[in-house]
Every structure is written in structure tokens, then in C-alpha cells.
Amino acid sequence: WFRSSNLRLNLYSSFCLTQSHKLIGNVVHLSQSHLVAFEVGHKVITLLLEVTQERAQQLGSAHEVQRFHRDVDETKDWIQEKDEALLADDCGNDLRSVQTLQRKHEGLERDLTALGDRIHQLDDTAARLVNTHPESTEAMITKKQEIIQEWTRL
């Protein structure tokens, strides 16, 4: 009985050893395939991150160009407001109304100074955007010329 049990134990242990080698081989193979899948997944994620960052940069650039166009349009509206204020013919009827008109005129002068600074800023922005966005050069130059003409007319 002991010999047969010992033989069974040896057979069982040799079977377990064989099976464990197979499992280890499968685990190593499985680990290698997992490693390959991980590397592929990592490359895909890295590529997606690069594409996402590039797209975000492009959208930021497009937003910057659109903001320039919006700022030019707002500045043209501001020039129109100041132009209308300058066309007022009211000279005042008494000392109080003349002083009120004088304060309004001083405020208008401050606004025109700020407007001149704004136009200078838009000119600088247009020059920078023309260099960074050559595809939008024509539209930006046109907007820049429009704002300068409006300012000169004022």
C-alpha cells in the first residue's frame, strides 16, 4: 500500500509539476501578450493626447482670430458713438449747461485717448495674427484698414 501511495504521490507530483510548467508558460505568454496590448494601448493614448492637444491649439488659434474680428467690430461701434457725440451742436444756454457740456467734452477726450490706445492695440494684434495665421491675412488686413479709416475719419 505504501509503495502504491508513494507511486501515486510521485505521479501526482510529476503531473502537478508538468501542469505548473504549462501554467507558467501560459502566464509568461499571457503576460507578454498583455504587455504588447498595454504598449499598443499606451501608444494609442499618447497619439490621442497629441491629436487632442493639437486640436485644442487650433481651436485656440481660431478663437483668437475670431476675438480680433469681434474686437474690431466693437471698436467701430465705439467710434460711431463718439462720432455722434462730436456732431452735437448744443453750446449751452447758461453757465451750468456750459459747464456740463465742458465736463462731457473732457470725458469724450478721455474716451478718445482710450480709443486711440485700443486701435494701437488692435494694430499690434493684427500684425501678430498675420504672422501666426497666414490663411486669415486678407481678412485681418481688411479689418485693420477699416478701423484705421474710421479712426482717421473721426
The 8 nearest C-alpha neighbors of each residue, nearest first, counted from 0:
[[1, 3, 2, 4, 5, 6, 7, 8],
 [2, 0, 4, 3, 5, 6, 7, 8],
 [3, 1, 5, 4, 0, 6, 7, 8],
 [2, 4, 6, 0, 5, 1, 7, 8],
 [3, 5, 7, 1, 6, 2, 8, 0],
 [4, 6, 2, 8, 3, 7, 1, 9],
 [7, 5, 3, 9, 8, 4, 2, 10],
 [8, 6, 4, 10, 5, 9, 11, 3],
 [7, 9, 5, 11, 6, 10, 12, 4],
 [10, 8, 12, 6, 11, 7, 13, 5],
 [9, 11, 7, 13, 8, 12, 14, 6],
 [12, 10, 14, 8, 9, 13, 7, 15],
 [13, 11, 15, 9, 14, 10, 8, 16],
 [12, 14, 16, 10, 15, 11, 9, 17],
 [13, 15, 11, 17, 12, 16, 10, 18],
 [16, 14, 12, 18, 13, 17, 19, 11],
 [15, 17, 13, 19, 14, 18, 12, 20],
 [18, 16, 14, 20, 15, 19, 13, 21],
 [17, 19, 15, 21, 20, 16, 14, 22],
 [18, 20, 22, 16, 21, 17, 15, 23],
 [21, 19, 23, 17, 18, 22, 24, 16],
 [20, 22, 18, 24, 19, 23, 25, 17],
 [23, 21, 25, 19, 24, 20, 26, 18],
 [22, 24, 26, 20, 25, 21, 19, 27],
 [23, 25, 21, 27, 22, 26, 28, 20],
 [26, 24, 28, 22, 23, 27, 29, 21],
 [25, 27, 29, 23, 28, 24, 30, 22],
 [28, 26, 30, 24, 29, 25, 23, 31],
 [29, 27, 25, 31, 26, 30, 24, 32],
 [28, 30, 26, 32, 27, 31, 25, 33],
 [29, 31, 33, 27, 28, 32, 26, 34],
 [32, 30, 34, 28, 33, 29, 27, 35],
 [31, 33, 35, 29, 34, 30, 36, 28],
 [34, 32, 30, 36, 31, 35, 37, 29],
 [33, 35, 31, 37, 32, 36, 30, 38],
 [34, 36, 32, 38, 37, 33, 31, 39],
 [37, 35, 33, 39, 34, 38, 40, 32],
 [36, 38, 34, 40, 35, 39, 33, 41],
 [39, 37, 41, 35, 40, 36, 34, 42],
 [40, 38, 36, 42, 41, 37, 35, 43],
 [41, 39, 37, 43, 38, 42, 36, 44],
 [40, 42, 38, 44, 39, 43, 37, 45],
 [41, 43, 45, 39, 40, 44, 46, 38],
 [44, 42, 40, 46, 41, 45, 47, 39],
 [43, 45, 47, 41, 46, 42, 48, 40],
 [46, 44, 42, 48, 43, 47, 41, 49],
 [45, 47, 43, 49, 44, 48, 42, 50],
 [48, 46, 44, 50, 49, 45, 51, 43],
 [47, 49, 51, 45, 46, 50, 52, 44],
 [48, 50, 46, 52, 51, 47, 53, 45],
 [51, 49, 47, 53, 48, 52, 54, 46],
 [52, 50, 48, 54, 49, 53, 47, 55],
 [53, 51, 55, 49, 54, 50, 48, 56],
 [52, 54, 56, 50, 51, 55, 49, 57],
 [53, 55, 57, 51, 56, 52, 50, 58],
 [56, 54, 52, 58, 57, 53, 59, 51],
 [55, 57, 59, 53, 54, 58, 60, 52],
 [58, 56, 54, 60, 59, 55, 61, 53],
 [57, 59, 61, 55, 60, 56, 62, 54],
 [60, 58, 56, 62, 57, 61, 55, 63],
 [61, 59, 57, 63, 62, 58, 56, 64],
 [60, 62, 58, 64, 63, 59, 57, 65],
 [61, 63, 59, 65, 60, 64, 66, 58],
 [62, 64, 60, 66, 61, 65, 59, 67],
 [65, 63, 67, 61, 66, 62, 60, 68],
 [66, 64, 62, 68, 67, 63, 69, 61],
 [65, 67, 69, 63, 64, 68, 62, 70],
 [68, 66, 70, 64, 65, 69, 71, 63],
 [69, 67, 65, 71, 66, 70, 72, 64],
 [68, 70, 66, 72, 71, 67, 73, 65],
 [71, 69, 73, 67, 72, 68, 66, 74],
 [70, 72, 74, 68, 69, 73, 75, 67],
 [73, 71, 75, 69, 74, 70, 68, 76],
 [74, 72, 70, 76, 75, 71, 69, 77],
 [73, 75, 77, 71, 76, 72, 70, 78],
 [74, 76, 78, 72, 77, 73, 71, 79],
 [77, 75, 79, 73, 74, 78, 80, 72],
 [76, 78, 74, 80, 79, 75, 73, 81],
 [79, 77, 75, 81, 80, 76, 82, 74],
 [78, 80, 82, 76, 77, 81, 75, 83],
 [81, 79, 77, 83, 78, 82, 76, 84],
 [82, 80, 84, 78, 83, 79, 85, 77],
 [81, 83, 79, 85, 84, 80, 78, 153],
 [82, 84, 86, 80, 81, 85, 79, 87],
 [83, 85, 81, 82, 86, 87, 80, 107],
 [86, 84, 82, 83, 87, 81, 88, 107],
 [85, 87, 83, 84, 88, 82, 81, 89],
 [86, 88, 85, 84, 89, 83, 90, 82],
 [89, 87, 90, 86, 85, 91, 84, 83],
 [88, 90, 91, 87, 100, 92, 97, 86],
 [91, 89, 88, 97, 92, 100, 96, 87],
 [90, 92, 97, 96, 89, 93, 100, 94],
 [93, 91, 96, 90, 97, 94, 95, 89],
 [92, 94, 96, 95, 91, 97, 98, 90],
 [93, 95, 97, 96, 98, 92, 91, 99],
 [94, 96, 98, 97, 93, 99, 91, 92],
 [95, 97, 91, 99, 98, 93, 94, 100],
 [98, 96, 91, 100, 94, 99, 95, 101],
 [99, 97, 101, 95, 100, 96, 94, 102],
 [100, 98, 96, 102, 101, 97, 95, 103],
 [99, 101, 103, 97, 98, 102, 104, 96],
 [100, 102, 98, 104, 99, 103, 97, 105],
 [103, 101, 105, 99, 104, 100, 106, 98],
 [104, 102, 100, 106, 101, 105, 107, 99],
 [103, 105, 107, 101, 102, 106, 100, 108],
 [106, 104, 108, 102, 107, 103, 101, 109],
 [107, 105, 103, 109, 104, 108, 110, 102],
 [106, 108, 104, 110, 105, 109, 103, 111],
 [107, 109, 105, 111, 110, 106, 104, 112],
 [110, 108, 106, 112, 107, 111, 113, 105],
 [109, 111, 107, 113, 108, 112, 114, 106],
 [110, 112, 114, 108, 113, 109, 115, 107],
 [113, 111, 115, 109, 114, 110, 108, 116],
 [114, 112, 110, 116, 111, 115, 117, 109],
 [113, 115, 111, 117, 112, 116, 110, 118],
 [114, 116, 112, 118, 117, 113, 111, 119],
 [117, 115, 119, 113, 114, 118, 120, 112],
 [116, 118, 114, 120, 115, 119, 113, 121],
 [119, 117, 121, 115, 120, 116, 122, 114],
 [118, 120, 122, 116, 117, 121, 115, 123],
 [119, 121, 117, 123, 118, 122, 116, 124],
 [122, 120, 124, 118, 123, 119, 125, 117],
 [121, 123, 119, 125, 120, 124, 118, 126],
 [124, 122, 120, 126, 121, 125, 127, 119],
 [123, 125, 121, 127, 122, 126, 128, 120],
 [124, 126, 128, 122, 127, 123, 129, 121],
 [127, 125, 123, 129, 124, 128, 122, 130],
 [128, 126, 124, 130, 125, 129, 123, 131],
 [127, 129, 131, 125, 130, 132, 126, 124],
 [128, 130, 136, 126, 132, 133, 127, 131],
 [131, 129, 128, 127, 132, 133, 126, 136],
 [130, 132, 128, 129, 133, 127, 60, 126],
 [133, 131, 129, 134, 128, 135, 130, 136],
 [132, 134, 136, 135, 129, 130, 131, 128],
 [133, 135, 132, 136, 137, 129, 138, 131],
 [136, 134, 133, 138, 132, 137, 139, 129],
 [137, 135, 129, 133, 139, 138, 134, 140],
 [136, 138, 140, 139, 135, 141, 134, 133],
 [139, 137, 141, 140, 136, 135, 142, 143],
 [140, 138, 142, 136, 141, 137, 143, 135],
 [139, 141, 143, 137, 142, 138, 136, 144],
 [140, 142, 138, 144, 139, 143, 137, 145],
 [143, 141, 145, 139, 144, 140, 138, 146],
 [142, 144, 140, 146, 141, 145, 139, 147],
 [145, 143, 147, 141, 142, 146, 148, 140],
 [146, 144, 142, 148, 143, 147, 141, 149],
 [145, 147, 149, 143, 148, 144, 150, 75],
 [146, 148, 150, 144, 149, 145, 151, 143],
 [149, 147, 151, 145, 146, 150, 152, 144],
 [150, 148, 146, 152, 147, 151, 153, 145],
 [149, 151, 147, 153, 152, 148, 146, 78],
 [152, 150, 148, 153, 149, 147, 146, 145],
 [151, 153, 149, 150, 148, 147, 82, 78],
 [152, 150, 151, 82, 149, 78, 81, 79]]
